Every structure is written in structure tokens, then in C-alpha cells.
Amino acid sequence: MGLFGGGLKFLVGVGCGVYVAQNYNVPNVKKLFNTYVFLAKHIEETYRKPKKDDKDE
């Protein structure tokens, strides 16, 4: 059952994924991830503590 069972499960999963992607409005995960990364960087830069100048010490 090992190789054939695992291969069969993989092929069924790929087939279901292709069907869902073609027939339903599935969001683009890569674009969604990049949007969240950009938003996180923007929030981090906005609320970052200001750096102290070492020249005055």
C-alpha cells in the first residue's frame, strides 16, 4: 500500500485542487502574502522608536 497509496492520495489531491482552482474564485495566496508583508513593514517603520545619536555622547 505504501508507494501506491501515497501516490494515489497525491493524485487525488492534485485533481481536487485543479478542479477547485478552475471552478471557484480562489484568492492568489502569493499576492495576499506579499500584501501582508508590505503592511507589516509599514506598521513596523511607522511605530519604530527613533534611534539615538551616538555623536552627542
N, CA, C and O atoms as CSV, one atom per row, in Angstrom:
chain,resi,resn,atom,element,x,y,z
A,1,MET,N,N,0.824,-1.194,0.000
A,1,MET,CA,C,0.000,0.000,0.000
A,1,MET,C,C,0.864,1.253,0.000
A,1,MET,O,O,0.405,2.291,-0.475
A,2,GLY,N,N,2.071,1.208,0.500
A,2,GLY,CA,C,2.917,2.371,0.726
A,2,GLY,C,C,3.044,3.330,-0.438
A,2,GLY,O,O,2.486,4.426,-0.398
A,3,LEU,N,N,3.763,2.939,-1.469
A,3,LEU,CA,C,4.009,3.845,-2.592
A,3,LEU,C,C,2.743,4.111,-3.383
A,3,LEU,O,O,2.478,5.252,-3.763
A,4,PHE,N,N,1.966,3.085,-3.634
A,4,PHE,CA,C,0.756,3.255,-4.425
A,4,PHE,C,C,-0.304,4.040,-3.672
A,4,PHE,O,O,-1.001,4.863,-4.265
A,5,GLY,N,N,-0.433,3.802,-2.395
A,5,GLY,CA,C,-1.411,4.527,-1.588
A,5,GLY,C,C,-1.063,5.999,-1.471
A,5,GLY,O,O,-1.928,6.865,-1.605
A,6,GLY,N,N,0.206,6.275,-1.219
A,6,GLY,CA,C,0.653,7.667,-1.121
A,6,GLY,C,C,0.539,8.393,-2.446
A,6,GLY,O,O,0.124,9.551,-2.492
A,7,GLY,N,N,0.911,7.707,-3.538
A,7,GLY,CA,C,0.803,8.305,-4.865
A,7,GLY,C,C,-0.636,8.562,-5.259
A,7,GLY,O,O,-0.942,9.578,-5.884
A,8,LEU,N,N,-1.522,7.645,-4.896
A,8,LEU,CA,C,-2.939,7.810,-5.204
A,8,LEU,C,C,-3.521,9.001,-4.444
A,8,LEU,O,O,-4.279,9.790,-5.008
A,9,LYS,N,N,-3.168,9.128,-3.175
A,9,LYS,CA,C,-3.652,10.269,-2.382
A,9,LYS,C,C,-3.137,11.582,-2.970
A,9,LYS,O,O,-3.871,12.568,-3.026
A,10,PHE,N,N,-1.889,11.593,-3.404
A,10,PHE,CA,C,-1.322,12.797,-4.003
A,10,PHE,C,C,-2.063,13.171,-5.281
A,10,PHE,O,O,-2.406,14.337,-5.481
A,11,LEU,N,N,-2.314,12.187,-6.152
A,11,LEU,CA,C,-3.006,12.454,-7.412
A,11,LEU,C,C,-4.445,12.913,-7.188
A,11,LEU,O,O,-4.927,13.797,-7.898
A,12,VAL,N,N,-5.131,12.329,-6.218
A,12,VAL,CA,C,-6.491,12.768,-5.898
A,12,VAL,C,C,-6.463,14.204,-5.371
A,12,VAL,O,O,-7.324,15.008,-5.727
A,13,GLY,N,N,-5.499,14.524,-4.542
A,13,GLY,CA,C,-5.373,15.891,-4.016
A,13,GLY,C,C,-5.079,16.901,-5.098
A,13,GLY,O,O,-5.639,17.997,-5.096
A,14,VAL,N,N,-4.193,16.538,-6.037
A,14,VAL,CA,C,-3.883,17.437,-7.144
A,14,VAL,C,C,-5.117,17.634,-8.016
A,14,VAL,O,O,-5.420,18.754,-8.426
A,15,GLY,N,N,-5.822,16.554,-8.295
A,15,GLY,CA,C,-7.039,16.655,-9.109
A,15,GLY,C,C,-8.093,17.535,-8.459
A,15,GLY,O,O,-8.713,18.354,-9.137
A,16,CYS,N,N,-8.307,17.382,-7.162
A,16,CYS,CA,C,-9.270,18.224,-6.445
A,16,CYS,C,C,-8.817,19.685,-6.435
A,16,CYS,O,O,-9.637,20.590,-6.592
A,17,GLY,N,N,-7.535,19.914,-6.252
A,17,GLY,CA,C,-7.020,21.283,-6.254
A,17,GLY,C,C,-7.187,21.968,-7.590
A,17,GLY,O,O,-7.543,23.145,-7.644
A,18,VAL,N,N,-6.936,21.248,-8.671
A,18,VAL,CA,C,-7.113,21.812,-10.016
A,18,VAL,C,C,-8.582,22.126,-10.261
A,18,VAL,O,O,-8.906,23.182,-10.804
A,19,TYR,N,N,-9.474,21.225,-9.868
A,19,TYR,CA,C,-10.911,21.447,-10.049
A,19,TYR,C,C,-11.374,22.688,-9.295
A,19,TYR,O,O,-12.091,23.523,-9.847
A,20,VAL,N,N,-10.966,22.809,-8.037
A,20,VAL,CA,C,-11.375,23.952,-7.218
A,20,VAL,C,C,-10.812,25.253,-7.788
A,20,VAL,O,O,-11.515,26.263,-7.825
A,21,ALA,N,N,-9.564,25.240,-8.228
A,21,ALA,CA,C,-8.937,26.454,-8.760
A,21,ALA,C,C,-9.617,26.916,-10.046
A,21,ALA,O,O,-9.692,28.117,-10.305
A,22,GLN,N,N,-10.106,25.989,-10.845
A,22,GLN,CA,C,-10.738,26.360,-12.108
A,22,GLN,C,C,-12.191,26.789,-11.937
A,22,GLN,O,O,-12.675,27.623,-12.702
A,23,ASN,N,N,-12.888,26.246,-10.963
A,23,ASN,CA,C,-14.324,26.470,-10.871
A,23,ASN,C,C,-14.759,27.410,-9.756
A,23,ASN,O,O,-15.935,27.766,-9.690
A,24,TYR,N,N,-13.868,27.813,-8.898
A,24,TYR,CA,C,-14.221,28.699,-7.795
A,24,TYR,C,C,-13.257,29.878,-7.764
A,24,TYR,O,O,-12.153,29.807,-8.305
A,25,ASN,N,N,-13.686,30.959,-7.127
A,25,ASN,CA,C,-12.869,32.161,-7.029
A,25,ASN,C,C,-11.906,32.017,-5.851
A,25,ASN,O,O,-12.213,32.430,-4.733
A,26,VAL,N,N,-10.756,31.434,-6.110
A,26,VAL,CA,C,-9.748,31.191,-5.081
A,26,VAL,C,C,-8.765,32.367,-5.099
A,26,VAL,O,O,-8.259,32.716,-6.166
A,27,PRO,N,N,-8.479,32.989,-3.943
A,27,PRO,CA,C,-7.558,34.128,-3.936
A,27,PRO,C,C,-6.129,33.693,-4.257
A,27,PRO,O,O,-5.733,32.556,-4.001
A,28,ASN,N,N,-5.373,34.625,-4.820
A,28,ASN,CA,C,-3.965,34.392,-5.127
A,28,ASN,C,C,-3.183,34.497,-3.813
A,28,ASN,O,O,-3.018,35.592,-3.275
A,29,VAL,N,N,-2.712,33.381,-3.308
A,29,VAL,CA,C,-2.075,33.331,-1.991
A,29,VAL,C,C,-0.767,34.123,-1.985
A,29,VAL,O,O,-0.458,34.790,-0.998
A,30,LYS,N,N,-0.004,34.059,-3.058
A,30,LYS,CA,C,1.274,34.777,-3.116
A,30,LYS,C,C,1.040,36.288,-3.050
A,30,LYS,O,O,1.755,36.994,-2.339
A,31,LYS,N,N,0.050,36.783,-3.782
A,31,LYS,CA,C,-0.255,38.213,-3.768
A,31,LYS,C,C,-0.762,38.633,-2.384
A,31,LYS,O,O,-0.399,39.698,-1.883
A,32,LEU,N,N,-1.596,37.796,-1.775
A,32,LEU,CA,C,-2.119,38.083,-0.446
A,32,LEU,C,C,-0.996,38.127,0.584
A,32,LEU,O,O,-0.979,39.007,1.444
A,33,PHE,N,N,-0.050,37.178,0.502
A,33,PHE,CA,C,1.092,37.136,1.410
A,33,PHE,C,C,1.954,38.392,1.258
A,33,PHE,O,O,2.366,38.989,2.253
A,34,ASN,N,N,2.229,38.794,0.006
A,34,ASN,CA,C,3.049,39.987,-0.227
A,34,ASN,C,C,2.368,41.242,0.311
A,34,ASN,O,O,3.044,42.146,0.802
A,35,THR,N,N,1.042,41.309,0.224
A,35,THR,CA,C,0.314,42.443,0.763
A,35,THR,C,C,0.479,42.524,2.275
A,35,THR,O,O,0.705,43.604,2.821
A,36,TYR,N,N,0.367,41.377,2.954
A,36,TYR,CA,C,0.519,41.367,4.412
A,36,TYR,C,C,1.949,41.690,4.834
A,36,TYR,O,O,2.145,42.347,5.857
A,37,VAL,N,N,2.943,41.251,4.083
A,37,VAL,CA,C,4.333,41.566,4.404
A,37,VAL,C,C,4.565,43.069,4.259
A,37,VAL,O,O,5.210,43.679,5.112
A,38,PHE,N,N,4.045,43.669,3.186
A,38,PHE,CA,C,4.184,45.118,2.990
A,38,PHE,C,C,3.509,45.875,4.124
A,38,PHE,O,O,4.061,46.847,4.639
A,39,LEU,N,N,2.313,45.433,4.517
A,39,LEU,CA,C,1.593,46.093,5.603
A,39,LEU,C,C,2.361,45.981,6.920
A,39,LEU,O,O,2.430,46.947,7.679
A,40,ALA,N,N,2.931,44.822,7.191
A,40,ALA,CA,C,3.698,44.639,8.427
A,40,ALA,C,C,4.946,45.525,8.442
A,40,ALA,O,O,5.285,46.099,9.477
A,41,LYS,N,N,5.632,45.638,7.298
A,41,LYS,CA,C,6.809,46.516,7.229
A,41,LYS,C,C,6.418,47.968,7.441
A,41,LYS,O,O,7.123,48.713,8.122
A,42,HIS,N,N,5.299,48.369,6.861
A,42,HIS,CA,C,4.843,49.753,7.010
A,42,HIS,C,C,4.508,50.061,8.474
A,42,HIS,O,O,4.884,51.114,8.990
A,43,ILE,N,N,3.812,49.156,9.132
A,43,ILE,CA,C,3.467,49.359,10.546
A,43,ILE,C,C,4.726,49.378,11.405
A,43,ILE,O,O,4.836,50.191,12.323
A,44,GLU,N,N,5.677,48.491,11.116
A,44,GLU,CA,C,6.915,48.433,11.892
A,44,GLU,C,C,7.709,49.728,11.737
A,44,GLU,O,O,8.249,50.238,12.719
A,45,GLU,N,N,7.787,50.264,10.531
A,45,GLU,CA,C,8.533,51.510,10.315
A,45,GLU,C,C,7.815,52.704,10.932
A,45,GLU,O,O,8.465,53.644,11.390
A,46,THR,N,N,6.498,52.683,10.951
A,46,THR,CA,C,5.729,53.790,11.499
A,46,THR,C,C,5.882,53.889,13.011
A,46,THR,O,O,6.013,54.991,13.545
A,47,TYR,N,N,5.869,52.770,13.702
A,47,TYR,CA,C,5.872,52.776,15.156
A,47,TYR,C,C,7.227,52.437,15.767
A,47,TYR,O,O,7.303,52.152,16.962
A,48,ARG,N,N,8.291,52.462,14.979
A,48,ARG,CA,C,9.634,52.169,15.478
A,48,ARG,C,C,10.113,53.314,16.370
A,48,ARG,O,O,9.823,54.479,16.099
A,49,LYS,N,N,10.846,52.981,17.433
A,49,LYS,CA,C,11.431,54.002,18.284
A,49,LYS,C,C,12.517,54.728,17.503
A,49,LYS,O,O,13.241,54.109,16.724
A,50,PRO,N,N,12.637,56.041,17.707
A,50,PRO,CA,C,13.718,56.750,16.997
A,50,PRO,C,C,15.089,56.329,17.526
A,50,PRO,O,O,15.247,56.045,18.713
A,51,LYS,N,N,16.069,56.293,16.635
A,51,LYS,CA,C,17.414,55.909,17.028
A,51,LYS,C,C,18.095,57.069,17.744
A,51,LYS,O,O,17.896,58.233,17.398
A,52,LYS,N,N,18.906,56.727,18.754
A,52,LYS,CA,C,19.670,57.749,19.473
A,52,LYS,C,C,20.925,58.049,18.698
A,52,LYS,O,O,21.534,57.151,18.117
A,53,ASP,N,N,21.324,59.328,18.683
A,53,ASP,CA,C,22.576,59.713,18.041
A,53,ASP,C,C,23.734,59.443,18.996
A,53,ASP,O,O,23.711,59.886,20.144
A,54,ASP,N,N,24.740,58.722,18.527
A,54,ASP,CA,C,25.918,58.432,19.358
A,54,ASP,C,C,26.928,59.575,19.315
A,54,ASP,O,O,27.893,59.557,20.080
A,55,LYS,N,N,26.741,60.560,18.453
A,55,LYS,CA,C,27.697,61.648,18.307
A,55,LYS,C,C,27.678,62.598,19.501
A,55,LYS,O,O,28.710,63.184,19.828
A,56,ASP,N,N,26.539,62.762,20.155
A,56,ASP,CA,C,26.413,63.720,21.242
A,56,ASP,C,C,27.015,63.223,22.549
A,56,ASP,O,O,27.271,64.028,23.445
A,57,GLU,N,N,27.247,61.935,22.681
A,57,GLU,CA,C,27.734,61.406,23.955
A,57,GLU,C,C,29.211,61.519,24.096
A,57,GLU,O,O,29.767,61.115,25.117
